[in-house]
Amino acid sequence: MKINKDDVRKILVIKFGGIGDVLMSTPVLPNLREYFPNAHIDYLTLIKNRDVLMDNHYIDRVLTFDSRIDKSWDLLRHIRNKDYNLVIDLFGNPRTALLTYLTGAKYRIGFKFRGRKYAYNIKIVGRGGEVHNSDFNLDALLKSGIPVVSKKLNLSVNVVHKEYSDKFIKDNHLENEFLVGLAITGGWESKRYKIKDYITLIELIVKKYKVKFLILWGNKNEFKYAQEIKKAHPESTYIIPDSPIRYLASIIKSCKIVIGNDSGPLHLAGAVEVPVLGIYGPTNPKLQGPYGEHNVTVENTKLDCLHCNLLECNIGNVCMTELSKDTILEKFEELIRKNNLKIQKV
């Protein structure tokens, strides 16, 4: 089915998942706005991701779903009343597929996953497992005849967020320091780089370079981990305050580099164009890595079990624990050269 631009007045984009998932879908938005300049564009996501999309000037409204409170029927009734002409389901689970179908939109775009094809009248054969997740999302446009003119991640960071991060930097006398963000967050234990390994890595870097580390954390356990790192390196590490997403993004923007495993803060760094050194194991950096040419990733390439996508590892998480610190340091230096960053040696 070919989309008639004149038929499209109201658009709904659907993407559930985590912060990183939503961030990697944001390149879709400027392209929709470019192709449908006069359309009303809404974006439906989980409530925890709302702040990722706030003040995004490519969309008109953010709609949210909270499974703890909301009922699917209430969500459906609300969405049906919007009379969308075009719905793009970038998530494609049973709930979002059914929701897409029941909107009754003239154009319903979705990926050709088993058991969900009924929901869409423009079915996309995605390149899952072949391309980065951001490019996978853009396939929904390209294969529907919607041109892709931008591939940039989008996140709105305004003056309020900058004042917040500037105050933290000033209060800690870090204005003239080479700041490295350390993203110790992560939804799965198996993809986390371990705290004792971060401590050793910091030691290697500060022996060679004059840097300060900002420890980026998200929940109570991660705050305890941050305190462990701070205790081991009190002179070179600083724990950031508990920060909502866009405030965190502004702090990240103050950094020259961000180091960490596959996590939301790594993708936030990509959105504010801070170079990233990503440490990967169970997930594949070619698919879920930091998006853009100015980033670098490192893996334990000696292993055959890389990219297993297992939440728990029964062989000791060796993709992380046996990854050479010297290799990570080499990648750190490669990132510096790649981005022409000026850093002082000790």
C-alpha positions as CSV (number, residue, x, y, z in Angstrom):
1,M,0.0,0.0,0.0
2,K,1.3,3.4,-1.0
3,I,0.8,6.3,1.5
4,N,-1.0,9.4,0.1
5,K,0.5,12.3,1.9
6,D,-2.8,14.3,1.6
7,D,-4.6,11.6,3.7
8,V,-2.2,12.0,6.7
9,R,-3.3,14.7,9.2
10,K,-2.7,12.8,12.5
11,I,0.2,10.4,13.2
12,L,0.9,8.1,16.2
13,V,4.3,6.6,16.8
14,I,4.4,3.7,19.3
15,K,7.6,2.6,21.1
16,F,7.7,0.9,24.5
17,G,10.9,-0.6,26.1
18,G,13.7,1.2,27.9
19,I,15.2,4.7,27.7
20,G,17.8,3.5,25.2
21,D,15.1,1.9,23.0
22,V,13.2,5.2,22.9
23,L,16.3,7.3,22.3
24,M,17.2,5.0,19.4
25,S,13.8,5.6,17.8
26,T,14.1,9.4,17.9
27,P,15.8,9.7,14.5
28,V,12.4,8.7,13.0
29,L,10.8,11.9,14.3
30,P,12.6,14.7,12.2
31,N,12.0,12.6,9.1
32,L,8.3,12.3,9.8
33,R,8.1,16.1,10.4
34,E,10.0,16.8,7.2
35,Y,7.7,14.6,5.1
36,F,4.4,15.6,6.9
37,P,5.1,19.2,7.9
38,N,1.5,20.0,8.8
39,A,0.5,16.8,10.5
40,H,-0.2,16.4,14.2
41,I,2.4,13.9,15.6
42,D,1.9,12.0,18.9
43,Y,4.2,9.5,20.5
44,L,3.1,6.7,22.8
45,T,5.5,5.2,25.2
46,L,5.8,3.8,28.8
47,I,5.5,6.5,31.5
48,K,9.1,5.9,32.6
49,N,10.3,7.2,29.2
50,R,8.2,10.3,29.1
51,D,11.1,12.7,30.0
52,V,13.1,11.5,27.0
53,L,10.5,13.0,24.7
54,M,9.5,16.1,26.5
55,D,10.0,19.4,24.6
56,N,10.9,17.5,21.4
57,H,9.9,20.0,18.8
58,Y,9.3,17.3,16.2
59,I,6.2,16.0,18.1
60,D,3.1,17.6,19.4
61,R,2.3,15.4,22.4
62,V,3.7,12.6,24.4
63,L,1.2,9.9,25.5
64,T,2.1,7.4,28.2
65,F,1.1,4.0,29.4
66,D,1.7,2.7,32.9
67,S,0.7,-1.0,33.2
68,R,0.6,-0.7,37.0
69,I,-2.3,1.8,36.8
70,D,-3.7,2.0,33.3
71,K,-5.9,-0.6,31.7
72,S,-5.4,-1.6,28.1
73,W,-9.1,-0.9,27.4
74,D,-8.8,2.6,28.7
75,L,-5.7,3.2,26.6
76,L,-7.5,1.8,23.5
77,R,-10.5,3.9,24.0
78,H,-8.4,7.0,24.4
79,I,-6.3,6.3,21.3
80,R,-9.3,5.4,19.1
81,N,-10.9,8.8,19.9
82,K,-7.8,10.5,18.4
83,D,-8.7,9.4,14.8
84,Y,-5.2,8.8,13.6
85,N,-4.6,8.4,9.9
86,L,-1.1,6.9,10.2
87,V,0.2,4.7,13.1
88,I,3.8,3.4,13.2
89,D,4.4,0.6,15.6
90,L,8.1,0.5,16.3
91,F,7.8,-2.0,19.2
92,G,5.7,-4.8,17.7
93,N,4.7,-6.8,20.8
94,P,1.2,-8.3,21.0
95,R,-0.2,-5.4,23.0
96,T,1.1,-2.7,20.6
97,A,0.2,-4.7,17.5
98,L,-3.4,-5.1,18.7
99,L,-3.6,-1.4,19.7
100,T,-2.3,-0.5,16.2
101,Y,-5.0,-2.7,14.5
102,L,-7.8,-1.4,16.6
103,T,-7.0,2.3,16.0
104,G,-8.6,1.8,12.6
105,A,-6.0,4.1,11.0
106,K,-6.0,4.1,7.2
107,Y,-2.2,3.4,7.2
108,R,-0.8,1.0,9.9
109,I,3.0,0.4,9.6
110,G,4.7,-2.4,11.6
111,F,7.3,-5.1,11.4
112,K,6.4,-8.5,9.9
113,F,6.8,-10.5,13.2
114,R,5.1,-13.8,13.6
115,G,1.6,-13.6,14.9
116,R,1.4,-9.8,14.5
117,K,1.2,-9.3,10.7
118,Y,-2.6,-9.0,10.9
119,A,-2.3,-5.7,12.6
120,Y,-0.6,-3.8,9.8
121,N,-1.5,-3.0,6.2
122,I,2.1,-1.8,5.5
123,K,4.2,-4.7,6.6
124,I,8.0,-4.2,7.0
125,V,10.6,-6.9,6.7
126,G,13.1,-5.4,9.2
127,R,16.8,-6.1,9.2
128,G,16.8,-7.3,12.8
129,G,20.1,-8.7,13.8
130,E,21.8,-7.1,10.8
131,V,21.8,-3.3,11.5
132,H,21.8,-0.9,14.5
133,N,18.5,-0.5,16.3
134,S,18.2,3.1,15.1
135,D,18.6,2.0,11.5
136,F,16.1,-0.8,12.1
137,N,13.6,1.8,13.3
138,L,14.3,4.0,10.2
139,D,13.5,0.9,8.0
140,A,9.9,1.5,8.9
141,L,10.0,4.8,7.1
142,L,12.3,3.9,4.2
143,K,10.3,0.8,3.3
144,S,7.1,2.8,3.5
145,G,8.3,5.4,1.0
146,I,9.0,8.0,3.6
147,P,12.5,9.6,2.9
148,V,15.2,9.6,5.6
149,V,17.0,12.9,5.6
150,S,18.4,12.8,9.2
151,K,19.8,10.0,11.4
152,K,20.5,12.1,14.5
153,L,19.3,11.0,18.0
154,N,17.1,13.7,19.5
155,L,16.9,14.9,23.2
156,S,15.9,18.3,24.4
157,V,18.3,19.8,27.0
158,N,17.4,23.4,27.9
159,V,18.8,26.2,29.9
160,V,17.3,24.9,33.2
161,H,19.2,21.6,32.8
162,K,22.4,23.4,31.9
163,E,22.2,25.6,35.0
164,Y,21.8,22.4,37.1
165,S,24.9,20.8,35.6
166,D,26.9,24.0,35.6
167,K,26.2,24.4,39.3
168,F,27.4,20.8,40.0
169,I,30.6,21.4,38.1
170,K,31.2,24.8,39.8
171,D,30.4,23.5,43.3
172,N,33.0,20.8,42.8
173,H,35.6,23.1,41.2
174,L,35.7,21.0,38.0
175,E,35.5,23.8,35.5
176,N,39.0,23.2,34.0
177,E,39.1,19.4,34.3
178,F,39.1,16.7,31.7
179,L,35.8,15.0,32.8
180,V,35.1,11.4,32.1
181,G,31.6,10.1,32.8
182,L,31.5,6.6,34.2
183,A,28.1,4.9,33.4
184,I,27.7,2.2,36.0
185,T,24.1,1.6,35.2
186,G,22.5,-1.3,33.4
187,G,19.2,-3.3,33.4
188,W,20.9,-6.7,33.2
189,E,23.6,-7.9,35.6
190,S,25.3,-9.8,32.8
191,K,25.9,-6.7,30.8
192,R,27.3,-4.7,33.7
193,Y,31.0,-4.0,33.9
194,K,31.9,-4.9,37.4
195,I,32.7,-2.4,40.1
196,K,36.0,-3.9,41.1
197,D,37.0,-3.7,37.4
198,Y,36.0,-0.1,37.2
199,I,38.1,0.6,40.2
200,T,41.2,-1.0,38.5
201,L,40.5,0.7,35.2
202,I,40.3,4.1,36.9
203,E,43.7,3.4,38.6
204,L,45.2,2.6,35.2
205,I,43.9,5.8,33.6
206,V,44.8,8.2,36.4
207,K,48.4,6.9,36.5
208,K,48.7,8.0,32.9
209,Y,46.3,11.0,32.4
210,K,45.0,14.0,34.4
211,V,41.3,13.3,34.5
212,K,38.4,13.4,36.9
213,F,35.5,10.9,36.8
214,L,31.8,11.7,37.2
215,I,30.0,8.5,38.4
216,L,26.6,8.2,36.7
217,W,24.1,6.1,38.6
218,G,20.4,5.5,38.6
219,N,19.0,3.4,41.5
220,K,19.9,2.7,45.2
221,N,22.1,-0.3,44.4
222,E,24.0,1.7,41.8
223,F,24.5,4.5,44.4
224,K,26.1,2.0,46.7
225,Y,28.4,0.9,43.9
226,A,29.2,4.6,43.2
227,Q,30.2,4.9,46.9
228,E,32.5,1.9,46.6
229,I,34.3,3.5,43.6
230,K,34.5,6.9,45.4
231,K,36.0,5.2,48.5
232,A,38.7,3.6,46.4
233,H,39.5,6.8,44.4
234,P,38.4,9.7,46.6
235,E,40.6,12.3,44.8
236,S,39.6,11.5,41.2
237,T,35.9,10.6,41.4
238,Y,32.7,12.5,42.0
239,I,29.2,11.1,42.5
240,I,26.6,13.0,40.6
241,P,23.3,13.9,42.4
242,D,20.1,11.9,41.8
243,S,19.2,13.4,38.4
244,P,16.1,13.0,36.1
245,I,16.9,12.1,32.5
246,R,17.4,15.5,30.9
247,Y,19.4,16.8,33.9
248,L,21.6,13.7,33.7
249,A,22.0,14.4,30.0
250,S,23.2,17.9,30.7
251,I,25.8,16.6,33.2
252,I,26.9,14.1,30.6
253,K,27.3,17.0,28.1
254,S,29.8,18.5,30.5
255,C,32.1,15.4,30.0
256,K,34.7,15.0,27.3
257,I,34.1,11.2,27.2
258,V,31.7,8.7,28.7
259,I,32.8,5.1,29.5
260,G,30.4,2.3,30.4
261,N,28.5,-0.8,29.5
262,D,25.3,-1.0,27.4
263,S,22.9,1.3,29.2
264,G,20.7,4.4,29.0
265,P,23.4,6.9,29.9
266,L,25.5,5.6,27.0
267,H,22.7,6.4,24.6
268,L,22.1,9.8,26.3
269,A,25.7,10.6,25.6
270,G,25.1,9.8,22.0
271,A,22.1,12.1,21.9
272,V,24.1,15.0,23.3
273,E,27.1,14.1,21.0
274,V,29.6,13.2,23.7
275,P,32.1,10.5,22.5
276,V,31.5,7.1,24.1
277,L,33.7,4.1,24.9
278,G,31.2,1.3,25.2
279,I,32.1,-2.0,27.0
280,Y,30.1,-4.8,25.5
281,G,29.5,-8.5,26.1
282,P,26.1,-10.2,26.0
283,T,24.7,-7.5,23.7
284,N,26.1,-6.6,20.2
285,P,27.5,-3.1,19.8
286,K,26.7,-3.3,16.0
287,L,23.0,-3.5,17.0
288,Q,22.8,-1.7,20.4
289,G,26.1,0.2,20.6
290,P,26.5,4.0,20.8
291,Y,25.1,5.5,17.6
292,G,27.5,7.5,15.5
293,E,31.0,7.5,13.9
294,H,32.7,9.3,16.8
295,N,32.3,6.4,19.3
296,V,34.4,3.3,20.1
297,T,33.4,-0.1,21.6
298,V,35.5,-2.9,23.2
299,E,34.7,-6.6,23.6
300,N,36.4,-9.8,24.8
301,T,36.8,-11.1,21.3
302,K,38.5,-14.3,22.5
303,L,35.1,-15.7,23.4
304,D,32.7,-17.7,21.2
305,C,29.7,-16.8,23.4
306,L,29.7,-13.1,22.8
307,H,26.3,-11.5,22.1
308,C,24.4,-14.3,23.8
309,N,21.7,-11.8,25.1
310,L,21.4,-13.9,28.3
311,L,20.2,-12.0,31.4
312,E,22.2,-14.4,33.6
313,C,25.5,-16.1,32.8
314,N,26.4,-19.6,34.2
315,I,30.1,-19.3,33.3
316,G,31.0,-16.3,35.4
317,N,30.2,-13.4,33.1
318,V,33.7,-13.9,31.6
319,C,32.9,-11.5,28.7
320,M,33.2,-8.8,31.3
321,T,35.4,-10.1,34.0
322,E,38.1,-11.4,31.7
323,L,38.2,-8.4,29.4
324,S,41.7,-6.9,29.4
325,K,42.0,-3.6,31.2
326,D,45.0,-2.8,28.9
327,T,42.7,-3.3,25.9
328,I,40.1,-0.9,27.3
329,L,42.9,1.7,28.0
330,E,44.0,1.3,24.3
331,K,40.4,2.0,23.2
332,F,40.2,5.0,25.5
333,E,43.3,6.4,23.8
334,E,41.8,5.6,20.4
335,L,38.7,7.5,21.3
336,I,40.8,10.5,22.3
337,R,42.7,10.5,19.0
338,K,39.5,9.9,17.0
339,N,37.9,13.0,18.4
340,N,41.0,15.2,18.6
341,L,40.6,15.7,22.3
342,K,43.4,17.4,24.3
343,I,44.3,15.6,27.4
344,Q,47.3,16.1,29.8
345,K,49.5,13.2,30.7
346,V,50.7,12.8,34.3
